[in-house]
Amino acid sequence: MYIRRQQDYVWIHIVVFLCICDRSASQISYSISEEVNKGTVVGNIAKDLNLNVQELETRDLRIVSSHSKRYFDVNLRTGNIFVDERIDREELCPNVVKCLLKIQAVLNNPMAAHRIEVNILDINDNSPAFIEKTYSLNISESSLTGERYLLPIAVDADIGSNSVKTYKLSQNEHFSLDVQSGGDHGVSAELVLQKALDREKQSVITLLLTAVDGGKPAKSGSLQINVNVLDANDNIPNFSKSLYKVRVRENTPPGTVVIKLNATDLDEGINSKIMYSFIKRGNIDPSNIFDLNAETGEITVKGTLDYEETPAYEVRVQAMDQGTSPRSAHAKLLIEIIDVNDNAPVISVTSLMTPVKEDAELGTIVALVTVSDKDGGNNGVTNCKVIGSVPFKLKSNYKNDYSLVVDGPLDRENTSLYNVTVTATDEGNPPLSSFRVITVHVSDVNDNAPRFMEPVINVYVKENSPIGSVIYTINAFDPDMETNAKLTYTLLDSYPKIFQ
């Protein structure tokens, strides 16, 4: 049973594509389910890179990433990449359709960097749940059959087929349920009156609304709905549109008018006086971001809009008359947020190989650099380069991943340290830029021969000088450092043996 469960929940669907851009960069993709046990194998890096397993240890293979947790590690004896930390997809990528963990496999001798994307697959480990504990509806007994009442939605931290797929209503004689698909916005349900109400017979009707997800097996959550049957009004308020659409820039200041709603009611007096309000659904409260004037229907910006956080708001609004038994109508308002270039690129150095030998070949990798920009469209497209005249350049590996490589001769004796300035600029209007200084140390190699202070030395010796007498001190120097600059002196055999 345990093995079968592992096959059902821990089965790893690996789709590998290898696109070798050059000898130092490539792209590999894996897929793995969330919540798998530590030690679960993701894929074999040796096989996918056509490497001998022995090379992994000799070339000191390392898995590096910019994440705070070490989710993956590698077995150098087998080449297997395995899970090293519990992965919770909902914690890692909340409200995201595709959850990608980006890591890199780095090899030495020669240095090579391979980008790895691990797609974290969702499992049905969350049940649908309603934010409300109970929900009450006030419905007049004079309501006509066919009238509709918007119901709360359930939220499910899972995505795709594991999210909420349908709703069910408990058996009753007065209402049916109309479930509607909203595409990317999920499904919603409306209560439809099928049989006229009679307050004198039944003043409160208790219903049970159940949300069911599409997992196998399916999970569900329920909400009790209390329908209070009231007397009143003949006419329902009517919005001028069932769907309002408006676009607002994310840097729009508070107080700016977004739209003015318009609803009418054919009744007279207080029964025709309409008050507007937001309908809070799920865990989204529109009143935190927008203000709605209850009397005029004017909606204005209240909070800070952020395209990167929420690119669009689907808001339900209500128009309710003020009769003794108030009646209401609802409409949908879609507010699309227009992105502006308000985020500068962020430059991250994921791996720094320093010091670099002064005889390093052109193309030797010094550092791995990643650039990210939260903006969308051209505002999030970045270009990265090295500023100034230095013997280094950036080489593009994959999208926003770069390698800082040697691009000219190095000479420690002339320059032993470089502060390399890397800049990233997006394509917004106006563009935003950021800078990062990478310090590169140059290590010594024995590339300089010792030199005497003088090419020819004349020494005069008294003929009866005692053995062991110092007749001259010879000095030489070597511009290299440490052991490469340590000198020993030797007399050539062609000289007389009287000197030692």
VOTIGU-423670 format. One record per residue (C-alpha): x, y, z; residue number from 0; chain. Coordinates in Angstrom, 3 decimals, m for minus. Each point is the difference from the previous one (the first is absolute). Layout:
# residues N
ATOM, X, Y, Z, timi, drendo
ATOM, X, Y, Z, NUM, A
...
END
This chain:
# residues 500
ATOM, X, Y, Z, timi, drendo
ATOM, 0.000, 0.000, 0.000, 0, A
ATOM, 2.849, 2.366, 0.836, 1, A
ATOM, 1.730, m0.719, m3.312, 2, A
ATOM, m3.195, 0.562, m1.947, 3, A
ATOM, m0.621, 3.276, 1.794, 4, A
ATOM, 3.515, 1.059, m0.851, 5, A
ATOM, m0.706, m0.843, m3.635, 6, A
ATOM, m3.216, 2.027, 0.080, 7, A
ATOM, 1.285, 3.055, 1.829, 8, A
ATOM, 3.758, m0.070, m0.371, 9, A
ATOM, 0.218, m1.160, m3.624, 10, A
ATOM, 2.348, 2.286, m1.751, 11, A
ATOM, m0.762, 1.059, m3.519, 12, A
ATOM, 3.310, 1.128, m1.460, 13, A
ATOM, 0.106, 1.953, m3.190, 14, A
ATOM, 3.589, 0.835, m0.849, 15, A
ATOM, 1.052, 2.279, m2.767, 16, A
ATOM, 3.674, 0.836, m0.372, 17, A
ATOM, 0.927, 3.073, m1.978, 18, A
ATOM, 3.756, 0.451, 0.098, 19, A
ATOM, 0.787, 3.600, m0.783, 20, A
ATOM, 3.794, m0.466, 0.422, 21, A
ATOM, 2.396, m2.028, 2.116, 22, A
ATOM, m0.847, 1.970, 3.148, 23, A
ATOM, m3.807, 0.258, m0.009, 24, A
ATOM, m3.024, m2.216, m0.648, 25, A
ATOM, m3.639, m0.355, 1.030, 26, A
ATOM, m1.659, m3.038, 1.600, 27, A
ATOM, m3.595, m0.299, 1.152, 28, A
ATOM, m1.521, m2.475, 2.460, 29, A
ATOM, m3.435, m0.394, 1.542, 30, A
ATOM, m0.778, m1.342, 3.474, 31, A
ATOM, m3.033, m0.057, 2.276, 32, A
ATOM, m0.073, 2.088, 3.160, 33, A
ATOM, 0.210, m1.590, 3.464, 34, A
ATOM, 2.144, m2.932, m1.177, 35, A
ATOM, 2.296, m1.629, 2.565, 36, A
ATOM, 3.534, 1.222, 0.529, 37, A
ATOM, 2.361, m2.018, m2.150, 38, A
ATOM, m2.460, m0.372, m2.897, 39, A
ATOM, 1.980, 0.001, m3.249, 40, A
ATOM, m0.820, 2.830, m2.419, 41, A
ATOM, 2.297, m1.027, m2.851, 42, A
ATOM, 3.521, m1.093, m0.860, 43, A
ATOM, 2.238, 2.952, m0.866, 44, A
ATOM, 2.832, m2.227, m1.269, 45, A
ATOM, m2.259, m1.752, m2.497, 46, A
ATOM, m1.703, 3.179, m1.161, 47, A
ATOM, 3.339, 1.787, m0.550, 48, A
ATOM, 1.718, m3.058, m1.510, 49, A
ATOM, 2.645, m0.015, 2.733, 50, A
ATOM, 1.816, m2.878, 1.652, 51, A
ATOM, m1.030, m0.378, 3.628, 52, A
ATOM, 3.679, 0.163, 0.983, 53, A
ATOM, 0.156, 3.540, m1.408, 54, A
ATOM, m2.588, 1.284, 2.457, 55, A
ATOM, 2.289, m0.423, 3.011, 56, A
ATOM, 3.252, 0.888, m1.729, 57, A
ATOM, m1.575, 3.162, m1.387, 58, A
ATOM, m1.653, 0.843, 3.330, 59, A
ATOM, m3.621, 0.166, m1.210, 60, A
ATOM, m2.097, 2.393, 2.112, 61, A
ATOM, m3.697, 0.947, m0.020, 62, A
ATOM, m0.442, 3.739, 0.621, 63, A
ATOM, m3.080, 2.239, 0.086, 64, A
ATOM, m1.195, 3.352, 1.289, 65, A
ATOM, m2.645, m1.583, 2.257, 66, A
ATOM, 0.334, 0.191, 3.769, 67, A
ATOM, m0.702, m3.744, 0.341, 68, A
ATOM, 2.076, m2.746, m1.556, 69, A
ATOM, m2.772, m1.926, m1.737, 70, A
ATOM, 2.262, m2.259, m2.103, 71, A
ATOM, 3.405, m1.672, 0.270, 72, A
ATOM, 1.974, m2.450, m2.118, 73, A
ATOM, 1.498, m3.437, 0.679, 74, A
ATOM, 3.492, 0.194, m1.510, 75, A
ATOM, 0.307, m3.799, m0.095, 76, A
ATOM, m3.109, m0.535, m2.159, 77, A
ATOM, m0.678, 3.409, m1.555, 78, A
ATOM, m3.572, 0.002, 1.401, 79, A
ATOM, m1.501, 3.380, 0.923, 80, A
ATOM, m2.273, m0.574, 3.002, 81, A
ATOM, m2.410, 1.949, 2.229, 82, A
ATOM, 1.784, 1.317, 3.104, 83, A
ATOM, m2.761, 2.132, 1.535, 84, A
ATOM, m3.788, m0.284, 0.259, 85, A
ATOM, m1.664, 1.795, m2.922, 86, A
ATOM, m3.382, 1.616, 0.569, 87, A
ATOM, m1.212, 1.386, m3.313, 88, A
ATOM, m2.640, 2.232, 1.578, 89, A
ATOM, 2.623, 1.570, 2.300, 90, A
ATOM, 2.583, 0.323, m2.750, 91, A
ATOM, m2.217, 1.252, m2.849, 92, A
ATOM, m3.365, 1.247, 1.343, 93, A
ATOM, m2.611, 0.755, m2.701, 94, A
ATOM, 2.428, m0.836, m2.821, 95, A
ATOM, m0.999, m2.396, m2.798, 96, A
ATOM, 3.510, m1.269, m0.734, 97, A
ATOM, 2.448, m0.317, 2.893, 98, A
ATOM, 3.628, m0.103, m1.125, 99, A
ATOM, 3.019, m0.397, 2.298, 100, A
ATOM, 3.154, 1.216, m1.715, 101, A
ATOM, 3.325, m1.530, 1.010, 102, A
ATOM, 3.413, m0.420, m1.629, 103, A
ATOM, 2.438, m2.872, m0.225, 104, A
ATOM, 3.569, 1.344, 0.077, 105, A
ATOM, 3.040, m2.071, m1.058, 106, A
ATOM, 3.696, 0.876, 0.302, 107, A
ATOM, 3.040, m0.835, m2.090, 108, A
ATOM, m1.191, 1.281, m2.411, 109, A
ATOM, m2.634, 2.246, 1.511, 110, A
ATOM, m3.502, m0.623, m1.398, 111, A
ATOM, m3.424, 1.155, 1.155, 112, A
ATOM, m3.219, m1.816, m0.855, 113, A
ATOM, m3.343, 1.614, 0.732, 114, A
ATOM, m2.673, m2.355, 1.378, 115, A
ATOM, m3.699, 0.773, 0.253, 116, A
ATOM, m2.076, m2.274, 2.245, 117, A
ATOM, m3.758, 0.241, m0.563, 118, A
ATOM, m1.750, m0.656, 3.321, 119, A
ATOM, m3.222, m1.870, m0.752, 120, A
ATOM, m3.070, 0.522, 2.146, 121, A
ATOM, m1.637, m2.836, 1.945, 122, A
ATOM, m3.450, 0.182, 1.495, 123, A
ATOM, 1.070, 0.624, 3.604, 124, A
ATOM, m2.427, 2.851, 0.791, 125, A
ATOM, m3.772, m0.061, 0.345, 126, A
ATOM, m2.272, 2.801, m1.240, 127, A
ATOM, m1.061, 2.312, 2.810, 128, A
ATOM, m2.336, 2.962, 0.377, 129, A
ATOM, 1.186, 3.138, 1.757, 130, A
ATOM, m3.461, 0.498, 1.515, 131, A
ATOM, m1.163, m2.319, 2.783, 132, A
ATOM, m3.645, 0.501, m0.994, 133, A
ATOM, m1.687, 2.116, m2.659, 134, A
ATOM, m3.381, 1.712, 0.191, 135, A
ATOM, m2.276, 1.074, m2.857, 136, A
ATOM, m3.051, 2.225, 0.400, 137, A
ATOM, m2.494, m0.823, m2.738, 138, A
ATOM, m3.447, 1.479, m0.339, 139, A
ATOM, m2.944, m2.359, m0.226, 140, A
ATOM, m1.130, 2.017, m3.035, 141, A
ATOM, 3.149, m0.922, m1.899, 142, A
ATOM, m0.707, m1.513, m3.400, 143, A
ATOM, 1.211, m3.419, m1.022, 144, A
ATOM, 3.188, 0.187, m2.020, 145, A
ATOM, 1.563, 2.700, 2.181, 146, A
ATOM, 3.653, m0.600, 0.760, 147, A
ATOM, 2.122, 0.531, 3.112, 148, A
ATOM, 3.790, 0.024, m0.061, 149, A
ATOM, 1.559, m2.410, 2.505, 150, A
ATOM, 3.423, 0.126, 1.709, 151, A
ATOM, 2.864, m1.807, m1.686, 152, A
ATOM, 2.276, m2.542, 1.598, 153, A
ATOM, 3.762, 0.386, m0.071, 154, A
ATOM, 2.416, m2.853, m0.607, 155, A
ATOM, 3.776, 0.390, 0.283, 156, A
ATOM, 0.445, m2.667, m2.689, 157, A
ATOM, m0.025, 0.886, m3.701, 158, A
ATOM, m1.091, m1.426, m3.331, 159, A
ATOM, m2.104, m3.145, 0.180, 160, A
ATOM, 0.505, m0.104, 3.789, 161, A
ATOM, m1.742, 3.360, 0.510, 162, A
ATOM, m3.746, 0.579, 0.449, 163, A
ATOM, m1.845, m1.482, m3.009, 164, A
ATOM, m3.685, 0.029, 0.953, 165, A
ATOM, m2.563, 0.720, 2.699, 166, A
ATOM, m2.888, m2.098, 1.272, 167, A
ATOM, m3.154, 1.029, 1.860, 168, A
ATOM, m1.898, m2.046, 2.568, 169, A
ATOM, m3.377, m1.373, m1.062, 170, A
ATOM, m2.866, 2.512, 0.413, 171, A
ATOM, m3.252, 0.995, m1.711, 172, A
ATOM, 0.616, 3.736, m0.539, 173, A
ATOM, 3.472, 0.490, m1.484, 174, A
ATOM, 2.330, m1.440, m2.613, 175, A
ATOM, 3.669, 0.736, m0.574, 176, A
ATOM, 1.519, 1.495, m3.155, 177, A
ATOM, 3.758, m0.632, m0.152, 178, A
ATOM, 1.919, 2.247, m2.410, 179, A
ATOM, 3.559, m0.324, m1.233, 180, A
ATOM, 2.059, 3.172, 0.075, 181, A
ATOM, 2.997, m1.365, m1.924, 182, A
ATOM, 3.175, 1.079, 1.788, 183, A
ATOM, m2.128, 1.485, 2.788, 184, A
ATOM, m1.396, m3.398, 1.005, 185, A
ATOM, m3.625, m0.934, 0.468, 186, A
ATOM, m2.806, 1.782, 1.812, 187, A
ATOM, m3.520, m0.926, 1.009, 188, A
ATOM, m3.321, 1.787, 0.044, 189, A
ATOM, m3.123, m0.988, 1.878, 190, A
ATOM, m3.031, m0.072, m2.335, 191, A
ATOM, m3.530, 0.262, 1.394, 192, A
ATOM, m2.078, m2.852, m1.454, 193, A
ATOM, m3.145, 0.152, 2.146, 194, A
ATOM, m1.718, 3.024, 1.565, 195, A
ATOM, 0.675, 0.622, 3.690, 196, A
ATOM, m2.655, 0.298, 2.712, 197, A
ATOM, 1.197, 1.663, 3.192, 198, A
ATOM, m3.070, m1.149, 1.920, 199, A
ATOM, 0.854, m3.637, m0.691, 200, A
ATOM, 3.802, 0.199, 0.417, 201, A
ATOM, 1.870, 3.123, 1.077, 202, A
ATOM, 3.521, m1.512, m0.083, 203, A
ATOM, 1.362, m2.517, m2.509, 204, A
ATOM, 3.303, m1.713, 0.833, 205, A
ATOM, 2.133, m1.189, m2.918, 206, A
ATOM, 3.428, m1.620, m0.240, 207, A
ATOM, 2.357, 1.149, m2.762, 208, A
ATOM, 2.888, m2.408, m0.697, 209, A
ATOM, 3.120, 0.859, m2.043, 210, A
ATOM, 1.724, m2.943, m1.665, 211, A
ATOM, 3.473, 0.043, m1.546, 212, A
ATOM, 1.182, m2.037, m3.003, 213, A
ATOM, 2.573, m2.149, 1.791, 214, A
ATOM, m0.018, m3.788, 0.055, 215, A
ATOM, m1.333, m0.718, 2.510, 216, A
ATOM, m1.928, 3.277, 0.198, 217, A
ATOM, m0.007, 2.194, 3.122, 218, A
ATOM, m2.865, 2.258, 1.067, 219, A
ATOM, m1.094, 2.703, 2.426, 220, A
ATOM, m3.481, 1.222, 0.980, 221, A
ATOM, m1.759, 3.213, 0.998, 222, A
ATOM, m3.387, 0.345, 1.699, 223, A
ATOM, m2.295, 2.501, m1.698, 224, A
ATOM, m2.903, 1.495, 1.930, 225, A
ATOM, m2.724, 1.480, m2.216, 226, A
ATOM, m2.161, 2.477, 1.906, 227, A
ATOM, m3.340, 0.398, m1.763, 228, A
ATOM, m1.274, 3.600, 0.175, 229, A
ATOM, m2.879, 2.106, m1.231, 230, A
ATOM, 0.477, 2.966, m2.410, 231, A
ATOM, 0.841, 1.578, m3.321, 232, A
ATOM, m1.234, m0.779, m3.527, 233, A
ATOM, 2.985, 1.167, m2.024, 234, A
ATOM, 3.666, m0.871, 0.098, 235, A
ATOM, 2.681, 2.629, m0.585, 236, A
ATOM, 1.529, m0.309, m3.439, 237, A
ATOM, 3.608, 0.850, m0.928, 238, A
ATOM, 0.612, 1.675, m3.349, 239, A
ATOM, 2.499, m2.799, m0.762, 240, A
ATOM, 0.475, m3.514, 1.296, 241, A
ATOM, 3.766, 0.340, m0.536, 242, A
ATOM, 2.060, 3.180, 0.393, 243, A
ATOM, 3.569, 0.158, m1.251, 244, A
ATOM, 2.543, 2.688, 0.801, 245, A
ATOM, 3.803, 0.376, m0.191, 246, A
ATOM, 2.066, 1.881, 2.613, 247, A
ATOM, 3.755, 0.696, 0.123, 248, A
ATOM, 1.751, m1.439, 3.034, 249, A
ATOM, 1.413, 3.419, 0.973, 250, A
ATOM, m3.468, 1.593, 0.121, 251, A
ATOM, m0.164, 2.161, 3.166, 252, A
ATOM, m2.651, m0.561, 2.700, 253, A
ATOM, m3.230, 1.915, m0.580, 254, A
ATOM, 0.016, m0.505, m3.770, 255, A
ATOM, m3.416, m0.996, m1.376, 256, A
ATOM, 0.023, m3.472, m1.577, 257, A
ATOM, m3.629, m0.297, m1.133, 258, A
ATOM, m3.501, 1.089, 0.957, 259, A
ATOM, m2.590, m2.755, 0.294, 260, A
ATOM, m3.590, 0.559, m1.063, 261, A
ATOM, m3.028, m2.006, 1.102, 262, A
ATOM, m3.694, 0.860, m0.125, 263, A
ATOM, m3.152, m1.233, 1.777, 264, A
ATOM, m3.529, 0.405, m1.401, 265, A
ATOM, m1.521, 0.243, 3.490, 266, A
ATOM, m0.765, 3.348, 1.622, 267, A
ATOM, 1.112, 1.707, 3.192, 268, A
ATOM, 2.248, m1.877, 2.373, 269, A
ATOM, m0.482, m3.224, m1.966, 270, A
ATOM, 1.830, 1.596, m2.951, 271, A
ATOM, 2.849, 1.578, 1.994, 272, A
ATOM, 3.110, m2.006, m0.838, 273, A
ATOM, 3.078, m0.529, 2.146, 274, A
ATOM, 3.134, m1.459, m1.544, 275, A
ATOM, 2.484, m2.338, 1.710, 276, A
ATOM, 2.765, m2.470, m0.670, 277, A
ATOM, m0.630, m3.712, 0.408, 278, A
ATOM, 2.872, m1.606, 1.851, 279, A
ATOM, 0.688, m3.442, m1.445, 280, A
ATOM, 2.568, m2.521, 1.169, 281, A
ATOM, 3.103, 1.580, 1.502, 282, A
ATOM, m0.057, 3.125, m2.220, 283, A
ATOM, m1.425, 3.205, 1.469, 284, A
ATOM, m0.287, 2.731, m2.715, 285, A
ATOM, m0.520, 2.693, 2.639, 286, A
ATOM, 3.682, m0.286, 0.941, 287, A
ATOM, 0.981, 1.330, m3.424, 288, A
ATOM, m3.023, 2.021, m1.210, 289, A
ATOM, m2.595, 2.314, 1.497, 290, A
ATOM, m3.630, m0.235, m1.116, 291, A
ATOM, m2.356, 2.921, 0.625, 292, A
ATOM, m3.138, m1.759, 1.200, 293, A
ATOM, m2.329, 2.718, m1.322, 294, A
ATOM, 1.572, 1.003, m3.339, 295, A
ATOM, 1.604, m3.307, m1.026, 296, A
ATOM, 3.328, 1.734, m0.631, 297, A
ATOM, 3.039, m2.253, 0.485, 298, A
ATOM, 3.366, 1.623, 0.778, 299, A
ATOM, 3.503, m1.258, 0.706, 300, A
ATOM, 0.638, m0.428, 3.716, 301, A
ATOM, 3.149, m2.078, 0.446, 302, A
ATOM, 3.178, m0.593, m1.954, 303, A
ATOM, m0.354, m1.840, m3.304, 304, A
ATOM, 2.791, m2.404, m0.905, 305, A
ATOM, m0.102, m1.802, m3.357, 306, A
ATOM, 2.705, m2.434, 1.136, 307, A
ATOM, m2.114, m1.052, 2.990, 308, A
ATOM, m3.477, 0.031, m1.616, 309, A
ATOM, m0.338, 0.646, m3.765, 310, A
ATOM, m3.827, 0.065, 0.099, 311, A
ATOM, m2.888, 0.174, 2.462, 312, A
ATOM, m3.313, m1.760, m0.566, 313, A
ATOM, m2.423, 1.846, 2.252, 314, A
ATOM, m3.671, m0.737, 0.631, 315, A
ATOM, m2.148, 3.038, 0.764, 316, A
ATOM, m3.517, 0.150, 1.397, 317, A
ATOM, m2.853, 2.456, m0.409, 318, A
ATOM, m2.617, m0.277, 2.770, 319, A
ATOM, m3.167, 2.042, 0.397, 320, A
ATOM, m1.094, 1.330, 3.368, 321, A
ATOM, m3.455, m1.540, 0.217, 322, A
ATOM, m1.279, m1.702, 3.122, 323, A
ATOM, 1.024, m3.307, m1.551, 324, A
ATOM, 2.960, 1.143, m2.110, 325, A
ATOM, 0.730, m1.575, m3.347, 326, A
ATOM, 3.343, m0.030, m1.729, 327, A
ATOM, 1.797, m0.673, m3.264, 328, A
ATOM, 3.666, m0.632, m0.675, 329, A
ATOM, 2.430, 0.631, m2.841, 330, A
ATOM, 3.578, m0.890, m0.783, 331, A
ATOM, 2.762, 2.624, m0.238, 332, A
ATOM, 3.334, m0.963, m1.581, 333, A
ATOM, 2.767, 2.485, 0.851, 334, A
ATOM, 3.174, m0.634, m2.014, 335, A
ATOM, 3.218, 1.504, 1.384, 336, A
ATOM, 2.343, 1.480, m2.610, 337, A
ATOM, 3.662, m0.665, 0.738, 338, A
ATOM, 2.452, 2.890, 0.327, 339, A
ATOM, 3.745, m0.323, 0.284, 340, A
ATOM, 0.347, 0.329, 3.775, 341, A
ATOM, 2.441, m2.822, 0.752, 342, A
ATOM, 3.703, 0.183, m0.763, 343, A
ATOM, 1.787, m3.207, m1.031, 344, A
ATOM, 1.586, m2.012, 2.801, 345, A
ATOM, 3.474, m1.473, m0.597, 346, A
ATOM, 0.895, m3.143, 1.970, 347, A
ATOM, 3.395, m1.722, 0.047, 348, A
ATOM, m0.853, m3.670, 0.577, 349, A
ATOM, 3.577, m1.303, m0.113, 350, A
ATOM, 3.382, 1.780, 0.119, 351, A
ATOM, 3.171, m1.853, m0.965, 352, A
ATOM, 2.864, 2.152, 1.305, 353, A
ATOM, 2.963, 0.409, m0.001, 354, A
ATOM, 0.652, m0.540, m3.727, 355, A
ATOM, 3.460, m1.066, m1.124, 356, A
ATOM, 1.805, 2.595, m2.040, 357, A
ATOM, 0.596, m2.520, m2.791, 358, A
ATOM, m3.739, m0.843, m0.250, 359, A
ATOM, m1.155, m0.650, m3.552, 360, A
ATOM, m2.481, 2.257, m1.786, 361, A
ATOM, m3.533, m1.102, 0.805, 362, A
ATOM, 0.814, m1.284, 3.501, 363, A
ATOM, m3.071, 0.463, 2.227, 364, A
ATOM, 0.523, 2.373, 2.913, 365, A
ATOM, m3.569, 0.395, 1.303, 366, A
ATOM, m3.609, m1.001, m0.748, 367, A
ATOM, m2.390, 2.951, m0.173, 368, A
ATOM, m3.824, 0.000, m0.046, 369, A
ATOM, m2.149, 3.061, m0.798, 370, A
ATOM, m3.692, 0.273, 0.927, 371, A
ATOM, m2.649, 2.696, m0.418, 372, A
ATOM, m3.489, m0.204, 1.541, 373, A
ATOM, m1.598, 2.162, m2.691, 374, A
ATOM, m1.882, m1.505, m2.941, 375, A
ATOM, 0.361, 0.373, m3.771, 376, A
ATOM, 2.863, 2.168, m1.234, 377, A
ATOM, 0.258, 1.483, 3.504, 378, A
ATOM, 1.314, m3.382, 1.172, 379, A
ATOM, 2.358, m0.645, m2.950, 380, A
ATOM, 3.586, 0.703, 1.105, 381, A
ATOM, 3.395, 0.470, m1.614, 382, A
ATOM, 3.168, m0.602, 1.995, 383, A
ATOM, 3.569, 1.106, m0.694, 384, A
ATOM, 3.382, 0.805, 1.573, 385, A
ATOM, 0.923, 3.673, 0.403, 386, A
ATOM, 3.501, 1.283, m0.516, 387, A
ATOM, 3.188, m1.423, m1.468, 388, A
ATOM, 0.730, m3.261, 1.787, 389, A
ATOM, 1.166, m3.390, m1.317, 390, A
ATOM, m3.402, m1.545, 0.680, 391, A
ATOM, m3.334, m0.219, m1.819, 392, A
ATOM, m3.488, m1.407, 0.531, 393, A
ATOM, m1.061, m3.025, m2.005, 394, A
ATOM, m3.704, m0.841, m0.248, 395, A
ATOM, m0.827, m3.543, 1.107, 396, A
ATOM, m3.812, m0.160, m0.040, 397, A
ATOM, m2.479, 2.891, 0.043, 398, A
ATOM, 1.051, 2.063, 3.045, 399, A
ATOM, 2.888, m2.257, 1.080, 400, A
ATOM, 3.550, 1.112, m0.822, 401, A
ATOM, 3.572, m1.083, 0.563, 402, A
ATOM, 2.723, 2.543, 0.783, 403, A
ATOM, 2.989, m1.298, m1.996, 404, A
ATOM, 3.620, 0.980, m0.625, 405, A
ATOM, 0.216, 2.154, m3.148, 406, A
ATOM, 3.629, 1.105, 0.004, 407, A
ATOM, 3.460, m0.739, 1.389, 408, A
ATOM, 0.485, 0.202, 3.767, 409, A
ATOM, 3.238, 1.071, 1.672, 410, A
ATOM, 0.058, m0.135, 3.789, 411, A
ATOM, 3.215, 1.990, 0.088, 412, A
ATOM, m1.827, 2.930, m1.619, 413, A
ATOM, m3.500, m0.431, 1.463, 414, A
ATOM, m0.806, m2.457, 2.768, 415, A
ATOM, m3.639, 1.040, 0.603, 416, A
ATOM, m2.858, 1.146, m2.250, 417, A
ATOM, m3.274, 1.565, 1.063, 418, A
ATOM, m2.228, m0.989, m2.905, 419, A
ATOM, m3.169, 2.108, m0.288, 420, A
ATOM, m2.968, m1.783, m1.542, 421, A
ATOM, m3.088, 1.993, m1.013, 422, A
ATOM, m3.452, m1.241, m0.949, 423, A
ATOM, m2.516, 2.230, m1.817, 424, A
ATOM, m3.603, m0.848, m0.843, 425, A
ATOM, m1.841, 1.037, m3.173, 426, A
ATOM, m2.639, 2.092, 1.739, 427, A
ATOM, m0.702, 3.649, m0.836, 428, A
ATOM, 1.831, 1.549, 1.688, 429, A
ATOM, 2.371, m2.919, 0.656, 430, A
ATOM, 1.197, m0.913, 3.497, 431, A
ATOM, 3.481, m1.275, 0.812, 432, A
ATOM, 1.899, m1.591, 2.852, 433, A
ATOM, 3.669, m0.683, 0.680, 434, A
ATOM, 1.997, m2.734, 1.694, 435, A
ATOM, 3.741, 0.033, 0.710, 436, A
ATOM, 1.746, m3.380, m0.164, 437, A
ATOM, 3.451, m0.139, 1.573, 438, A
ATOM, 2.374, m2.332, m1.854, 439, A
ATOM, 3.403, m0.903, 1.468, 440, A
ATOM, 2.819, m1.134, m2.305, 441, A
ATOM, 2.289, m2.721, 1.341, 442, A
ATOM, 3.695, m0.354, m0.862, 443, A
ATOM, 1.657, m2.499, m2.312, 444, A
ATOM, 3.752, m0.380, m0.483, 445, A
ATOM, 0.217, 2.006, m3.227, 446, A
ATOM, 3.061, 2.171, 0.809, 447, A
ATOM, 3.675, m1.086, 0.064, 448, A
ATOM, 2.324, 1.402, 2.680, 449, A
ATOM, 2.193, 2.926, m1.081, 450, A
ATOM, 3.323, 1.205, 1.372, 451, A
ATOM, 0.369, 3.619, 0.830, 452, A
ATOM, 3.005, 0.280, m2.388, 453, A
ATOM, 0.752, m2.011, m3.156, 454, A
ATOM, 3.781, m0.151, 0.762, 455, A
ATOM, 1.615, 0.093, 3.439, 456, A
ATOM, 3.733, 0.613, 0.537, 457, A
ATOM, 1.324, m1.303, 3.313, 458, A
ATOM, 3.547, 0.558, 1.352, 459, A
ATOM, 1.453, m2.525, 2.441, 460, A
ATOM, 3.155, 0.324, 2.042, 461, A
ATOM, 2.294, m2.886, m0.770, 462, A
ATOM, 0.444, m1.218, 3.558, 463, A
ATOM, m3.635, 0.306, 1.118, 464, A
ATOM, m1.009, m2.677, 2.560, 465, A
ATOM, m2.306, m2.809, m1.080, 466, A
ATOM, m3.639, 0.912, 0.665, 467, A
ATOM, 0.532, 3.722, m0.309, 468, A
ATOM, m2.897, 1.891, m1.595, 469, A
ATOM, 1.313, 1.794, m3.040, 470, A
ATOM, m3.300, 1.235, m1.489, 471, A
ATOM, m3.769, m0.195, 0.566, 472, A
ATOM, m2.046, m0.590, m3.137, 473, A
ATOM, m3.641, 1.189, m0.147, 474, A
ATOM, m2.745, m1.104, m2.384, 475, A
ATOM, m3.752, 0.581, 0.019, 476, A
ATOM, m3.164, m1.697, m1.332, 477, A
ATOM, m3.305, 1.942, m0.486, 478, A
ATOM, m2.050, m3.149, 0.772, 479, A
ATOM, m1.211, m0.613, 3.556, 480, A
ATOM, 0.366, m2.545, 2.807, 481, A
ATOM, 1.694, m3.272, m1.108, 482, A
ATOM, 0.173, 1.234, m3.588, 483, A
ATOM, 2.259, 2.846, 1.170, 484, A
ATOM, 2.219, m2.015, 2.370, 485, A
ATOM, 3.547, m0.094, m1.468, 486, A
ATOM, 2.983, m2.338, 0.360, 487, A
ATOM, 3.474, 0.798, m1.331, 488, A
ATOM, 2.405, m2.438, m1.698, 489, A
ATOM, 3.461, 0.361, m1.557, 490, A
ATOM, 0.251, m1.549, m3.421, 491, A
ATOM, 2.521, m2.855, m0.401, 492, A
ATOM, 2.024, 2.015, m2.516, 493, A
ATOM, 1.364, 2.158, 2.786, 494, A
ATOM, 3.051, m1.011, 2.047, 495, A
ATOM, m0.662, m2.182, 3.025, 496, A
ATOM, 1.638, 2.537, 2.302, 497, A
ATOM, m3.335, 1.742, 0.461, 498, A
ATOM, m2.914, m1.631, 1.812, 499, A
END
